[in-house]
């Protein structure tokens, strides 16, 4: 069949040193004293004089900040004065942000938080928080909250922290959310204010800025009493800088003086090998030294899991019975403790419907597709023979981009038809220049307004999200996989309500990663709003096979802490990419 795989026989910133030295500051919370490690030797922090305040600013890269000084230890601009000058006012950080947290720590009193519109928790959020608090009260170290997207993990987490703080000394709370910061940080800040911050010092940041928090720990000795990891699967790989920073702020390598860690994700991992962030819990369950679990794959093997060291790293068995046995044991380590260390509740509005949408290529498009497919196969086979991983990854990326570009016009036509049928459309893309841009531009040329959530700093992401949510733009083209809400009827900032127009979703390209695909569908299929999704693919090509595997395997990354990777293996074989690292398919950092 044509196109199917045939098996072969900062700008220059200078460090400024203040002439003042930091003096010990009193605790801000009424029931707990600060818990800080010794500051790094020679670290001098800015201190306010009488009638002054230390202002920590959120200055964009290369933006002018007249009168402010860059402080390397804080990785931020600071200004010391009675009031903030007008020129620096645009950089005044919002409550609960990293910069505001630093500012409040450097001053005798925190700035008051503006009153927020209160939110009433749902019953499932109240019961979920109670389960987490019971686990902490019993001496637990970390908890995995794995509710389906839209069930209310954010509110559950805030309520759980409130209950934990009522029982043990808690002064500071770190929340690490997914990108983009312009959406996720305000979302968490609104939720904290609406449910109540309990007088605690909350710091909300993103995984991309976790290095700044780790640097803060080194510079000031600041440690957090509770750490909430939203989209915790972001640290499923130990070879990244992100993991290094996570270990520092979460106390993953510490036996004593470690914070209570609440991990929230509906998609924990593709395999048990991707759960290093749960290693401290596994060590506690077995009564084993924490250092023994620093190498998770080896420890899983020692406990009889069907994992083995292969030529290109550790791999999990392909035998279905062995996988089921491994997952059953893994779930028991989390769910069978007393009280349990995990909670998963499926969405009461049912699973998302995902179906394939074939695209019939024109003769010219098919000829172009065939040419790209032949070029890709030749390049991939050459890279495979020479074991040139980078070359293989690049070939796979180019082919996916070109294949998607060929189908862009068909996606535009499908979206227009949905808009004419009085639906709002969420279009998930993976690439900007070969998918997001051409789809957006063609829709705009056709008179269809488009909200755009892609491209670093190209758009105001929250403003664009609200354009879609209010119905001003009936289409949203986005690259993010999590942490944004596009569902109908959402309560928006200021008390407004999102349009109730039914939402439909389209994957412009079949997603290789079950984690990413399931996260994407949860942007619209959530909070009791049903939103079907479709997967576009070129008919009678390798894309059709990939889409079929994606639809069949989409649900395997759900409630289990570890999922079936057979789908990834099938996709890799279809694309002659089974010799590449798994991250080449999943897009993991």
Secondary structure as the mmCIF struct_conf table of DSSP 4:
data_model
#
loop_
_struct_conf.conf_type_id
_struct_conf.id
_struct_conf.beg_label_comp_id
_struct_conf.beg_label_asym_id
_struct_conf.beg_label_seq_id
_struct_conf.end_label_comp_id
_struct_conf.end_label_asym_id
_struct_conf.end_label_seq_id
TURN_TY1_P TURN_TY1_P1 UNK A 2 UNK A 3
BEND BEND1 UNK A 4 UNK A 4
BEND BEND2 UNK A 19 UNK A 20
BEND BEND3 UNK A 28 UNK A 31
STRN STRN1 UNK A 36 UNK A 36
HELX_LH_PP_P HELX_LH_PP_P1 UNK A 37 UNK A 40
TURN_TY1_P TURN_TY1_P2 UNK A 41 UNK A 42
TURN_TY1_P TURN_TY1_P3 UNK A 50 UNK A 51
STRN STRN2 UNK A 53 UNK A 57
HELX_LH_PP_P HELX_LH_PP_P2 UNK A 59 UNK A 60
TURN_TY1_P TURN_TY1_P4 UNK A 61 UNK A 62
TURN_TY1_P TURN_TY1_P5 UNK A 66 UNK A 67
STRN STRN3 UNK A 69 UNK A 71
TURN_TY1_P TURN_TY1_P6 UNK A 72 UNK A 75
STRN STRN4 UNK A 76 UNK A 81
BEND BEND4 UNK A 82 UNK A 83
HELX_RH_3T_P HELX_RH_3T_P1 UNK A 86 UNK A 91
STRN STRN5 UNK A 92 UNK A 92
HELX_LH_PP_P HELX_LH_PP_P3 UNK A 93 UNK A 94
TURN_TY1_P TURN_TY1_P7 UNK A 95 UNK A 96
STRN STRN6 UNK A 97 UNK A 97
HELX_RH_AL_P HELX_RH_AL_P1 UNK A 98 UNK A 106
BEND BEND5 UNK A 107 UNK A 109
HELX_LH_PP_P HELX_LH_PP_P4 UNK A 110 UNK A 115
HELX_LH_PP_P HELX_LH_PP_P5 UNK A 120 UNK A 122
HELX_RH_AL_P HELX_RH_AL_P2 UNK A 123 UNK A 137
TURN_TY1_P TURN_TY1_P8 UNK A 138 UNK A 139
STRN STRN7 UNK A 142 UNK A 145
HELX_LH_PP_P HELX_LH_PP_P6 UNK A 147 UNK A 148
TURN_TY1_P TURN_TY1_P9 UNK A 149 UNK A 150
BEND BEND6 UNK A 151 UNK A 151
HELX_RH_AL_P HELX_RH_AL_P3 UNK A 153 UNK A 167
BEND BEND7 UNK A 168 UNK A 168
STRN STRN8 UNK A 172 UNK A 177
HELX_LH_PP_P HELX_LH_PP_P7 UNK A 178 UNK A 178
BEND BEND8 UNK A 179 UNK A 179
HELX_LH_PP_P HELX_LH_PP_P8 UNK A 180 UNK A 180
HELX_RH_AL_P HELX_RH_AL_P4 UNK A 181 UNK A 195
TURN_TY1_P TURN_TY1_P10 UNK A 198 UNK A 199
STRN STRN9 UNK A 201 UNK A 206
HELX_RH_3T_P HELX_RH_3T_P2 UNK A 207 UNK A 209
HELX_RH_AL_P HELX_RH_AL_P5 UNK A 210 UNK A 220
STRN STRN10 UNK A 222 UNK A 222
BEND BEND9 UNK A 225 UNK A 225
STRN STRN11 UNK A 226 UNK A 230
TURN_TY1_P TURN_TY1_P11 UNK A 231 UNK A 231
HELX_RH_3T_P HELX_RH_3T_P3 UNK A 232 UNK A 235
TURN_TY1_P TURN_TY1_P12 UNK A 238 UNK A 239
BEND BEND10 UNK A 240 UNK A 240
HELX_RH_AL_P HELX_RH_AL_P6 UNK A 241 UNK A 250
TURN_TY1_P TURN_TY1_P13 UNK A 251 UNK A 253
BEND BEND11 UNK A 255 UNK A 257
HELX_LH_PP_P HELX_LH_PP_P9 UNK A 258 UNK A 259
STRN STRN12 UNK A 260 UNK A 264
BEND BEND12 UNK A 266 UNK A 266
BEND BEND13 UNK A 270 UNK A 271
HELX_RH_3T_P HELX_RH_3T_P4 UNK A 272 UNK A 274
HELX_RH_3T_P HELX_RH_3T_P5 UNK A 276 UNK A 278
HELX_RH_AL_P HELX_RH_AL_P7 UNK A 279 UNK A 286
TURN_TY1_P TURN_TY1_P14 UNK A 287 UNK A 287
HELX_RH_3T_P HELX_RH_3T_P6 UNK A 290 UNK A 293
BEND BEND14 UNK A 294 UNK A 295
HELX_RH_AL_P HELX_RH_AL_P8 UNK A 296 UNK A 302
TURN_TY1_P TURN_TY1_P15 UNK A 303 UNK A 304
BEND BEND15 UNK A 306 UNK A 306
STRN STRN13 UNK A 307 UNK A 310
TURN_TY1_P TURN_TY1_P16 UNK A 311 UNK A 312
STRN STRN14 UNK A 313 UNK A 316
HELX_RH_AL_P HELX_RH_AL_P9 UNK A 320 UNK A 335
BEND BEND16 UNK A 336 UNK A 339
BEND BEND17 UNK A 341 UNK A 341
STRN STRN15 UNK A 342 UNK A 343
TURN_TY1_P TURN_TY1_P17 UNK A 348 UNK A 349
HELX_LH_PP_P HELX_LH_PP_P10 UNK A 351 UNK A 353
STRN STRN16 UNK A 354 UNK A 359
HELX_LH_PP_P HELX_LH_PP_P11 UNK A 360 UNK A 362
HELX_RH_AL_P HELX_RH_AL_P10 UNK A 363 UNK A 386
TURN_TY1_P TURN_TY1_P18 UNK A 387 UNK A 387
HELX_RH_AL_P HELX_RH_AL_P11 UNK A 389 UNK A 406
TURN_TY1_P TURN_TY1_P19 UNK A 407 UNK A 407
HELX_RH_AL_P HELX_RH_AL_P12 UNK A 408 UNK A 420
TURN_TY1_P TURN_TY1_P20 UNK A 421 UNK A 422
STRN STRN17 UNK A 424 UNK A 428
BEND BEND18 UNK A 430 UNK A 430
HELX_RH_PI_P HELX_RH_PI_P1 UNK A 432 UNK A 436
HELX_RH_AL_P HELX_RH_AL_P13 UNK A 437 UNK A 445
TURN_TY1_P TURN_TY1_P21 UNK A 446 UNK A 447
STRN STRN18 UNK A 450 UNK A 453
BEND BEND19 UNK A 455 UNK A 455
TURN_TY1_P TURN_TY1_P22 UNK A 456 UNK A 458
BEND BEND20 UNK A 459 UNK A 459
HELX_RH_AL_P HELX_RH_AL_P14 UNK A 461 UNK A 469
TURN_TY1_P TURN_TY1_P23 UNK A 470 UNK A 471
BEND BEND21 UNK A 472 UNK A 474
STRN STRN19 UNK A 475 UNK A 478
BEND BEND22 UNK A 482 UNK A 483
TURN_TY1_P TURN_TY1_P24 UNK A 488 UNK A 489
HELX_LH_PP_P HELX_LH_PP_P12 UNK A 490 UNK A 490
STRN STRN20 UNK A 491 UNK A 491
HELX_LH_PP_P HELX_LH_PP_P13 UNK A 492 UNK A 492
HELX_RH_3T_P HELX_RH_3T_P7 UNK A 493 UNK A 495
STRN STRN21 UNK A 497 UNK A 497
BEND BEND23 UNK A 501 UNK A 501
HELX_LH_PP_P HELX_LH_PP_P14 UNK A 502 UNK A 502
STRN STRN22 UNK A 503 UNK A 507
BEND BEND24 UNK A 508 UNK A 509
BEND BEND25 UNK A 512 UNK A 512
HELX_RH_AL_P HELX_RH_AL_P15 UNK A 514 UNK A 521
TURN_TY1_P TURN_TY1_P25 UNK A 522 UNK A 524
BEND BEND26 UNK A 525 UNK A 525
STRN STRN23 UNK A 526 UNK A 526
TURN_TY1_P TURN_TY1_P26 UNK A 527 UNK A 528
STRN STRN24 UNK A 529 UNK A 529
STRN STRN25 UNK A 533 UNK A 538
TURN_TY1_P TURN_TY1_P27 UNK A 539 UNK A 540
BEND BEND27 UNK A 541 UNK A 541
HELX_RH_AL_P HELX_RH_AL_P16 UNK A 542 UNK A 553
HELX_RH_3T_P HELX_RH_3T_P8 UNK A 554 UNK A 557
BEND BEND28 UNK A 558 UNK A 562
HELX_RH_AL_P HELX_RH_AL_P17 UNK A 566 UNK A 574
TURN_TY1_P TURN_TY1_P28 UNK A 575 UNK A 576
TURN_TY1_P TURN_TY1_P29 UNK A 578 UNK A 579
BEND BEND29 UNK A 580 UNK A 580
TURN_TY1_P TURN_TY1_P30 UNK A 582 UNK A 582
HELX_RH_AL_P HELX_RH_AL_P18 UNK A 583 UNK A 586
#
